[in-house]
Amino acid sequence: MKAVLMTAAGNPEVLQLQDIPKPTPGNRELLVRLVAAGVNPLDTKLRKRGTFYPEQMPATLGCDGAGIVEAVGTEVQKFVPGDEVYFCYGGLGAKQGNYAEYTTVDERFVANKPKSASFAAAAAAPLVLITAWEALYERGRLQPGDKVLIHGGAGGVGHVAIQLAKLKGADVVTTVSSPEKANLVTQFGADKVIFYKQTDFVQATLDWTNGEGVDLAFDTIGGEIFDQTFPAVRIYGDIVTILEPNSNTVWKVARNRNLRISLELMLTPMILGNVESLQHHGEILQQCANWIDENKLKIEVTHQFPLEEAAKAHQLLENGAITGKIVLLISDN
């Protein structure tokens, strides 16, 4: 079968289309013919610096996949050949990723693809859905009526975070860089939009909350934005970040305001082999599939490339300021 292999750490050109053996499903695994694979910033970081398992090279990247079950292991109970599925699994350097024509995945980590969504939209969804769900609902303990600040609302994680926050009954303020992105986040339900290049987002957030600050801030940007956000969060409020805080982060404002700091890394169950948490990821995706089919949740796909142009997809993503998600198209339905 065809797969895009990362032959070494480096520039996008290290991604090469090659032939590798077609995998065989284990007892609880599905053999999935992949129709599409999502491309995430994680993929570009692993390509540049090396995977989590540098001794196991070459590697096939891509955590997000959507496709059709072609065969099942002897102990599979939930799925049969012909089922359409989506999932976030593999692609860290040990288990084969989804830049390939086929992959295998444990049935417990998989959900039925939303019936109303294309394979491209489904493949774009898992990592960002799980990240936003865990950050808002589990790390941030978001409640109905809460006010939440979401940085980068037009991005891959940001645009689904806005929708998940609204589904919980929260009020959302988000930061964007352009009128086009403002229009997009408004469509997804944002109650207030801040153009962070022209406006002090902290003051704008405080004005929006009558000086109190938001109940929860969700940082999808990292760097200086993380600690700059502390004064925009109410006393005893929450801030969740998906990036590792800088070593020079100044914590005084967070400490004085008694903020609860949470770190969100949806890869943890895959890295540590935690089956129970990976199964929870499958459950999250199933609920999100239901919402997508109920027209309550949408995934924005803005760029699509054929599998053999994975390097071009990485180049585009690394250029920055991408709205929505990028997808690799692997086969016809």
Sequence and secondary structure as in RCSB ss.txt:
>XXXX:A:sequence
MKAVLMTAAGNPEVLQLQDIPKPTPGNRELLVRLVAAGVNPLDTKLRKRGTFYPEQMPATLGCDGAGIVEAVGTE
VQKFVPGDEVYFCYGGLGAKQGNYAEYTTVDERFVANKPKSASFAAAAAAPLVLITAWEALYERGRLQPGDKVLI
HGGAGGVGHVAIQLAKLKGADVVTTVSSPEKANLVTQFGADKVIFYKQTDFVQATLDWTNGEGVDLAFDTIGGEI
FDQTFPAVRIYGDIVTILEPNSNTVWKVARNRNLRISLELMLTPMILGNVESLQHHGEILQQCANWIDENKLKIE
VTHQFPLEEAAKAHQLLENGAITGKIVLLISDN
>XXXX:A:secstr
 EEEEE SSSSGGGEEEEE       TTEEEEEEEEEEE HHHHHHHHH  S TTS SB   SEEEEEEEEE TT
  S  TT EEEEE   SSSS  SSBSEEEEEGGGEEE  TTS HHHHHHSHHHHHHHHIIIIIIS   TT EEEE
SSTTSHHHHHHHHHHHHTT EEEEEESSHHHHHHHHHTT SEEEETTTS HHHHHHHHTTTS EEEEEESS THH
HHHTGGGEEEEEEEEESS   TT   HHHHHTT EEEE  TTHHHHHT HHHHHHHHHHHHHHHHHHHTTS    
EEEEEEGGGHHHHHHHHHT    SEEEEE S  
